[in-house]
Amino acid sequence: MNIRLILTLTLCLLFSVSAIVGISDATTTFGGSRVIAIDQEQRTITFKTNEGQTWTLPVTDPDLLNRQSIAKNDQVTIEIDLNDRISNVIKLSDVPTPPRGDTRLDNEDR
C-alpha cells in the first residue's frame, strides 16, 4: 500500500514538473513604435518606442525585411523574441480597422 502511494505521488510530481518546463513562445511587443532606420546589410531595424526609447535589434529571419514593405518613419508594432531579436513587424496601416457603428443617439433623427 505504501509503495503504491509513493509511486502515485512520484508520478504526479513528475507530470507537474514536466508541465512547468514547457517551451515558451513569449514575446515582447512594442506597439505604436516608429521605424528610424533599416539596415539591410546588418539585418537590423532601429525603432523608437512610445516611451521614447531607441532600439537597434537584429531580425530573426532575414526575409522579414524583404517580405514587409516597411520604411523609415512608418508606425509599426514590433514583436521581440526571448533572444532580443525582432520576430515580427506589423505596419499599423496594414492592420484592418473595425467598422464603425452608428454613433447617433436614438432621438437625433426624430
C-alpha positions as CSV (number, residue, x, y, z in Angstrom):
1,M,0.0,0.0,0.0
2,N,2.8,2.4,0.9
3,I,4.7,1.6,-2.3
4,R,1.6,2.3,-4.4
5,L,1.1,5.7,-2.7
6,I,4.7,6.7,-3.1
7,L,4.6,5.7,-6.8
8,T,1.4,7.7,-7.4
9,L,2.8,10.8,-5.7
10,T,6.1,10.4,-7.7
11,L,4.3,10.2,-11.0
12,C,2.1,13.2,-10.1
13,L,5.2,15.2,-9.2
14,L,6.9,14.3,-12.5
15,F,3.9,15.3,-14.6
16,S,3.6,18.6,-12.8
17,V,7.3,19.4,-13.3
18,S,7.1,18.5,-17.0
19,A,4.2,20.8,-17.5
20,I,6.1,23.7,-15.9
21,V,9.2,23.2,-18.0
22,G,7.4,23.6,-21.4
23,I,8.8,25.7,-24.2
24,S,7.6,29.3,-24.1
25,D,6.9,31.4,-27.2
26,A,6.7,34.5,-25.2
27,T,7.4,37.8,-26.9
28,T,7.7,41.4,-26.0
29,T,5.6,43.7,-28.1
30,F,6.2,47.4,-28.8
31,G,3.0,48.9,-30.2
32,G,3.0,52.3,-31.8
33,S,6.7,52.4,-32.5
34,R,8.3,54.4,-35.3
35,V,11.0,53.0,-37.6
36,I,14.1,55.1,-37.5
37,A,16.3,53.1,-39.8
38,I,16.6,49.7,-41.6
39,D,20.0,48.2,-42.3
40,Q,19.7,45.5,-44.9
41,E,23.4,44.7,-44.7
42,Q,23.5,44.2,-40.9
43,R,19.9,42.9,-40.9
44,T,18.8,45.2,-38.2
45,I,15.9,47.6,-37.6
46,T,16.2,50.7,-35.4
47,F,13.0,51.9,-33.9
48,K,11.7,54.4,-31.3
49,T,9.1,53.2,-28.8
50,N,6.1,55.2,-27.5
51,E,8.1,55.7,-24.3
52,G,10.9,57.4,-26.3
53,Q,13.5,54.6,-26.1
54,T,15.5,53.9,-29.2
55,W,16.4,50.3,-30.0
56,T,18.5,48.7,-32.7
57,L,17.9,44.9,-32.9
58,P,18.6,42.2,-35.4
59,V,15.7,40.3,-37.1
60,T,15.2,36.6,-36.6
61,D,14.6,36.0,-40.3
62,P,16.5,38.0,-43.0
63,D,13.5,37.6,-45.3
64,L,11.4,39.6,-42.8
65,L,13.0,42.8,-44.2
66,N,12.0,41.8,-47.8
67,R,8.5,40.5,-47.1
68,Q,7.3,43.5,-45.3
69,S,7.0,46.9,-47.0
70,I,8.3,48.9,-44.1
71,A,10.2,52.1,-44.4
72,K,11.7,54.9,-42.3
73,N,9.1,56.8,-40.2
74,D,6.4,54.0,-40.5
75,Q,4.3,53.4,-37.5
76,V,4.6,49.8,-36.6
77,T,4.1,47.2,-33.9
78,I,7.3,45.2,-33.3
79,E,7.5,41.8,-31.6
80,I,10.7,40.7,-30.0
81,D,11.6,37.1,-29.0
82,L,13.3,35.9,-25.9
83,N,16.7,36.4,-27.6
84,D,16.1,40.1,-28.2
85,R,15.6,39.6,-31.9
86,I,12.8,41.1,-33.9
87,S,10.4,38.2,-34.8
88,N,7.6,40.2,-36.5
89,V,6.9,43.7,-37.7
90,I,3.3,44.8,-38.3
91,K,2.8,48.1,-40.2
92,L,-0.1,49.9,-38.5
93,S,-1.7,50.9,-41.8
94,D,-1.8,47.1,-42.6
95,V,-4.0,46.4,-39.6
96,P,-7.6,46.4,-40.6
97,T,-9.8,48.8,-38.6
98,P,-13.1,47.6,-37.3
99,P,-16.2,49.1,-39.0
100,R,-17.6,52.0,-37.1
101,G,-21.1,51.6,-35.6
102,D,-23.8,54.2,-35.8
103,T,-22.9,56.7,-33.1
104,R,-26.0,58.8,-33.4
105,L,-28.3,59.0,-30.4
106,D,-31.7,57.4,-30.8
107,N,-33.5,60.7,-30.6
108,E,-31.3,62.7,-33.0
109,D,-33.3,61.9,-36.2
110,R,-36.7,62.1,-34.6
